[in-house]
Amino acid sequence: MNEGDPDKVRARITDLLAHPALFSQFYADVLRNFDAPESVLSTLQQYYADKNAVWPDKLQEIATLAAYFGFPEFSLLVISEEVQHSPLRLPALWHPVMASVRRLDGFNKLVEDLRLTAYWQKYGWADSFQPLDDNDFVCS
């Protein structure tokens, strides 16, 4: 998804279907609607809301797909929940596919809530972040 090549994304999702797991129906549903982003969004929202559909990377995968298909606001909602509960998922925020998410106003709030700004102010700013003043920053 980081490369933005739909044929590669479609092929990778098809590969995932060969491995039966709890999430294979999820990817089958995404693949079925691949050329209809609004339908993919509906699928992502349904799985997000379904607390019985559980697998380790569920929220990160939903957030990444939402960003890929052009729904950064929903992606931010989902990834915000994920990183609040699983800080190990923080690197997903910096994947190229998440660039549209990083441009949202809510992304700055997420970074503040995670106390990353305070950390960067004390130890140095991350490569893709530049401070604007003591209380704000911009992310490239």
VENURUR-V665878 format. One record per backbone hydrogen bond with DSSP energy under -0.5 kcal/mol. NH is the residue of the N-H (numbers start at 0). CO is the residue of the C=O. Records with the same first field share a line. If there is no record, write none. Layout:
NH=CO  CO
This chain:
3=0
5=3
8=4
9=5
10=6
11=7
12=8
13=9
14=10
15=11
16=12
17=13  14
18=15
19=17
23=20
26=22
27=23
28=24
29=25
30=26
31=27
32=28
33=30
35=32
38=35
39=35
40=36
41=37
42=38
43=39
44=40
45=41
46=42
47=43
48=44
49=45
50=48
52=49
53=51
57=54
60=56
61=57
62=58
63=59
64=60
65=61
66=62
67=63
68=64
69=66
70=65
74=70
75=71
76=72
77=73
78=74
79=75
80=76
81=77
82=78
83=79
84=80  81
85=81
88=85
89=86
91=88
92=89
93=90
94=91
97=94
98=95
100=97
101=97
102=98
103=100
106=103
107=103  104
108=104
109=105
110=106
111=107
112=108
113=109
114=111
115=110
116=110
118=114
119=115
120=116
121=117
122=118
123=119
128=125
129=137
131=135
132=135
135=132
137=129
139=127
